[in-house]
């Protein structure tokens, strides 16, 4: 179905106009209310996209009038509570909504009492400035990347208002967007990782688990929630492979869900394991079995049968990085560390790295990790030196024609040639 310039209006494969939209969520059933039509109120087939848009606007206004408030008097808070936040919740993963819910509510409260239609360029500009200002200057104190995320979420809410016919245009797009900036994720190189694991005492059961978690993340590059969701039946130690087909959605150690999919469809993958990792996992599984866990449907990363929460991984990173005297990184920094390790130690190809990381294409891998290949070509340039045999002609074999006349002075062959190039009224001499 082809879109038109009018939000919510499309054409079918025969070029006929129709509208379709969502009016919010039914307060009783909790289901989204959808409307779709091909005719006007009088049953006349639409002859133009504008005619369909007019009918769509009429239906929306009529619906909201019956809901107890007027489209034109709707506040931003009413729009967010009754339309956008319920829509967003139904459109994203439960884990994503749980993370973003508070941010959406903060945006809602910023413009709460302002009529949706009365949000001005000045209001948006002040919001943008506040997001980018330090706390000591009465600003948010957010990083640029987080400010970019919040401002983008605000703009998307207004995009939805336009799509549903509450607004004619998105006023926030008259204000410059906030760029994400260059966000470099800190990671450990090989030497730093070695210093970290040298601080771990393996005879202690819990520290042994810490070692396994850090090692597996560093050596496989799996995402944090992918690693946390690994069961032993995902690991084939005889074939030396790890199947990444789940991710853990966890509120606390007793309230979690293991989804049978990953962040993206391409995240479903099988990763080959090196012999060291296989040996480490075998030893850890044996240790788990001694305390009654370590069976097929038990978590790999666990000391009591329950999953490890993300904050636990963050704390172990902080603890051992401090002991090792290396920089502290985020849990996701272990994934970046794996990419750096493969690139800098083995000059891995982009295709192999993309497959291990679970990216949809090598372009995505390059977007995130291209900076890590700096200097990776140094071994190649050594082989390039002297590889091509250089033998040039001892006289010119070209006669120049056109707008320029080139003359050669009679000079000894052993001396560098002196050229006089005349182009129109300009003479350029180069020695």
NULOMI-422261 format. One record per residue (C-alpha): x, y, z. Coordinates in steps of 0.25 Angstrom, whole numbers, padded with zeros to 4 digits, always signed. Example, Ala and Ser with C-alpha at 12.3 -4.5 7.8 and 13.67 -1.06 7.14 Angstrom:
% NULOMI-422261
+0049-0018+0031;+0055-0004+0029;
% end
This chain:
% NULOMI-422261
+0000+0000+0000;+0006+0013-0004;+0006+0025+0005;+0001+0039+0001;+0006+0053+0007;-0006+0052+0017;-0003+0045+0030;-0012+0032+0031;-0016+0033+0016;-0012+0022+0006;-0015+0016-0008;-0017+0002-0011;-0011-0006-0023;-0022-0001-0031;-0020+0014-0028;-0032+0016-0019;-0031+0024-0007;-0034+0020+0007;-0031+0024+0022;-0026+0016+0034;-0023+0020+0048;-0023+0017+0062;-0031+0025+0072;-0025+0020+0085;-0028+0009+0094;-0041+0004+0099;-0042+0006+0114;-0050-0006+0116;-0043-0017+0107;-0029-0010+0107;-0029-0013+0092;-0025-0003+0081;-0037+0004+0074;-0034+0004+0059;-0042+0011+0048;-0041+0009+0033;-0050+0014+0022;-0052+0017+0007;-0064+0026+0007;-0069+0039+0012;-0079+0040+0023;-0090+0040+0011;-0084+0027+0005;-0077+0034-0006;-0064+0028-0011;-0051+0037-0009;-0047+0043-0021;-0034+0049-0015;-0025+0047-0004;-0029+0061+0002;-0044+0056+0002;-0040+0044+0010;-0031+0052+0020;-0043+0061+0023;-0052+0050+0026;-0041+0044+0035;-0040+0057+0042;-0055+0057+0044;-0055+0043+0050;-0044+0046+0060;-0050+0059+0065;-0064+0052+0066;-0057+0041+0074;-0050+0050+0084;-0062+0058+0086;-0070+0046+0091;-0058+0042+0100;-0061+0055+0108;-0050+0065+0103;-0048+0073+0091;-0037+0070+0081;-0034+0085+0081;-0033+0086+0096;-0026+0073+0099;-0013+0076+0107;+0000+0069+0105;-0002+0061+0118;-0016+0056+0113;-0010+0052+0099;+0002+0044+0106;-0007+0037+0116;-0018+0033+0107;-0012+0032+0094;+0003+0032+0092;+0008+0024+0105;-0002+0013+0103;+0002+0012+0088;+0017+0012+0091;+0015+0001+0101;+0007-0008+0091;+0018-0005+0080;+0031-0009+0087;+0036-0020+0095;+0032-0021+0110;+0047-0019+0114;+0048-0007+0105;+0035+0000+0111;+0040-0003+0125;+0053+0005+0122;+0046+0016+0115;+0034+0018+0123;+0040+0027+0133;+0046+0036+0122;+0033+0037+0115;+0026+0041+0128;+0037+0052+0130;+0035+0057+0116;+0020+0057+0119;+0021+0065+0132;+0030+0075+0125;+0019+0080+0116;+0007+0074+0124;-0002+0086+0125;+0001+0092+0111;-0010+0089+0101;-0004+0080+0090;-0007+0090+0079;-0001+0101+0087;+0013+0096+0089;+0022+0106+0083;+0035+0107+0076;+0040+0115+0089;+0035+0103+0098;+0043+0093+0089;+0055+0102+0089;+0055+0104+0104;+0054+0089+0106;+0065+0086+0096;+0074+0096+0103;+0071+0090+0117;+0074+0076+0112;+0088+0081+0108;+0091+0089+0120;+0099+0085+0132;+0093+0084+0146;+0101+0096+0151;+0094+0104+0141;+0080+0099+0144;+0080+0089+0133;+0078+0074+0133;+0093+0070+0133;+0090+0059+0123;+0101+0054+0114;+0099+0058+0099;+0095+0044+0095;+0084+0043+0106;+0079+0057+0103;+0078+0053+0088;+0070+0041+0092;+0060+0049+0100;+0058+0060+0090;+0056+0049+0079;+0046+0042+0088;+0038+0055+0089;+0039+0058+0074;+0033+0044+0072;+0021+0047+0081;+0018+0059+0073;+0020+0051+0060;+0009+0041+0065;+0000+0053+0068;+0001+0058+0054;-0001+0044+0049;-0014+0043+0057;-0019+0057+0052;-0018+0064+0065;-0007+0073+0059;-0005+0078+0045;+0010+0078+0047;+0021+0075+0057;+0025+0088+0063;+0038+0081+0069;+0044+0079+0055;+0045+0095+0054;+0056+0093+0065;+0069+0087+0062;+0071+0072+0066;+0081+0068+0076;+0092+0060+0070;+0097+0047+0078;+0111+0052+0077;+0123+0042+0077;+0120+0032+0088;+0132+0023+0090;+0129+0011+0099;+0141+0008+0108;+0147-0006+0106;+0158-0014+0111;+0170-0018+0102;+0177-0032+0104;+0187-0027+0114;+0176-0020+0123;+0167-0032+0122;+0179-0041+0127;+0181-0032+0138;+0167-0033+0142;+0166-0048+0142;+0179-0049+0150;+0172-0043+0162;+0161-0054+0163;+0163-0065+0173;+0157-0078+0166;+0156-0086+0179;+0145-0078+0184;+0132-0082+0177;+0126-0068+0175;+0139-0063+0170;+0140-0075+0160;+0126-0070+0155;+0131-0056+0153;+0143-0061+0145;+0134-0070+0136;+0125-0058+0133;+0136-0048+0130;+0143-0059+0121;+0131-0063+0113;+0126-0049+0111;+0141-0045+0106;+0143-0057+0098;+0129-0058+0091;+0124-0044+0090;+0110-0048+0094;+0101-0037+0099;+0099-0036+0114;+0084-0041+0113;+0088-0052+0104;+0099-0057+0113;+0090-0056+0125;+0080-0064+0118;+0089-0076+0114;+0085-0090+0119;+0094-0101+0118;+0086-0108+0107;+0091-0096+0099;+0105-0100+0100;+0110-0112+0093;+0124-0114+0099;+0127-0126+0090;+0125-0119+0077;+0131-0106+0083;+0119-0097+0080;+0109-0088+0087;+0095-0085+0082;+0090-0071+0085;+0075-0072+0083;+0070-0065+0096;+0071-0053+0104;+0067-0051+0119;+0057-0040+0122;+0059-0038+0137;+0053-0029+0148;+0060-0036+0159;+0065-0050+0162;+0051-0055+0165;+0044-0048+0154;+0049-0051+0140;+0046-0056+0127;+0054-0064+0117;+0050-0059+0103;+0052-0069+0091;+0058-0058+0083;+0069-0048+0083;+0070-0033+0081;+0069-0034+0066;+0065-0046+0057;+0080-0047+0052;+0084-0048+0067;+0080-0063+0066;+0093-0069+0064;+0103-0080+0067;+0117-0076+0072;+0129-0085+0071;+0137-0087+0084;+0152-0087+0086;+0158-0099+0094;+0161-0090+0106;+0147-0086+0107;+0142-0100+0105;+0152-0104+0117;+0147-0093+0126;+0132-0096+0124;+0135-0111+0126;+0141-0108+0139;+0131-0098+0143;+0119-0108+0140;+0126-0119+0148;+0127-0109+0160;+0112-0105+0158;+0108-0120+0158;+0115-0122+0172;+0105-0112+0178;+0092-0117+0171;+0092-0108+0158;+0098-0109+0145;+0088-0117+0138;+0082-0115+0124;+0072-0105+0128;+0080-0098+0138;+0087-0084+0136;+0101-0084+0132;+0103-0071+0140;+0098-0075+0153;+0102-0079+0167;+0089-0083+0173;+0080-0087+0161;+0075-0073+0159;+0080-0063+0148;+0090-0052+0150;+0085-0038+0149;+0092-0027+0141;+0096-0019+0153;+0103-0031+0159;+0112-0032+0146;+0114-0017+0147;+0119-0018+0161;+0129-0029+0158;+0135-0021+0147;+0136-0009+0156;+0142-0018+0167;+0153-0025+0159;+0157-0013+0150;+0160-0005+0163;+0168-0017+0168;+0175-0018+0155;+0178-0003+0153;+0171-0002+0140;+0159+0007+0135;+0145+0003+0139;+0136-0001+0127;+0121-0004+0126;+0116-0018+0125;+0113-0015+0110;+0128-0011+0109;+0132-0026+0109;+0125-0028+0096;+0133-0016+0090;+0145-0023+0097;+0143-0035+0089;+0142-0028+0076;+0155-0020+0079;+0162-0034+0083;+0158-0040+0070;+0162-0028+0062;+0175-0025+0068;+0180-0039+0071;+0176-0046+0059;+0172-0035+0049;+0158-0043+0047;+0150-0040+0035;+0138-0031+0036;+0129-0043+0031;+0133-0052+0043;+0132-0041+0053;+0118-0037+0048;+0114-0052+0049;+0119-0054+0063;+0113-0041+0068;+0100-0044+0062;+0098-0032+0053;+0089-0031+0042;+0100-0027+0032;+0115-0023+0032;+0110-0009+0030;+0105-0009+0045;+0118-0015+0050;+0126-0004+0043;+0117+0007+0048;+0120+0002+0063;+0135-0003+0061;+0142+0003+0049;+0150+0012+0058;+0156-0001+0064;+0163-0005+0051;+0172+0007+0051;+0186+0002+0049;+0181-0012+0046;+0187-0010+0032;+0201-0008+0037;+0205-0023+0034;+0200-0021+0020;+0208-0009+0016;+0221-0016+0019;+0217-0027+0009;+0213-0016-0001;+0227-0010-0001;+0235-0014-0013;+0223-0023-0018;+0221-0015-0031;+0233-0014-0040;+0235+0001-0045;+0240+0003-0059;+0236+0016-0066;+0238+0020-0080;+0251+0028-0084;+0243+0038-0093;+0229+0043-0094;+0219+0036-0103;+0208+0046-0102;+0205+0058-0111;+0196+0068-0104;+0184+0074-0112;+0174+0084-0107;+0174+0098-0101;+0188+0097-0095;+0201+0098-0102;+0213+0090-0095;+0227+0093-0099;+0239+0086-0094;+0253+0093-0093;+0265+0087-0098;+0271+0082-0085;+0281+0070-0082;+0273+0057-0080;+0279+0055-0067;+0273+0068-0062;+0259+0070-0057;+0250+0075-0068;+0246+0090-0068;+0232+0092-0072;+0225+0105-0077;+0209+0103-0078;+0201+0114-0084;+0186+0113-0082;+0178+0125-0088;+0184+0138-0081;+0191+0130-0070;+0205+0125-0070;+0209+0115-0059;+0224+0111-0058;+0228+0099-0050;+0243+0095-0048;
% end
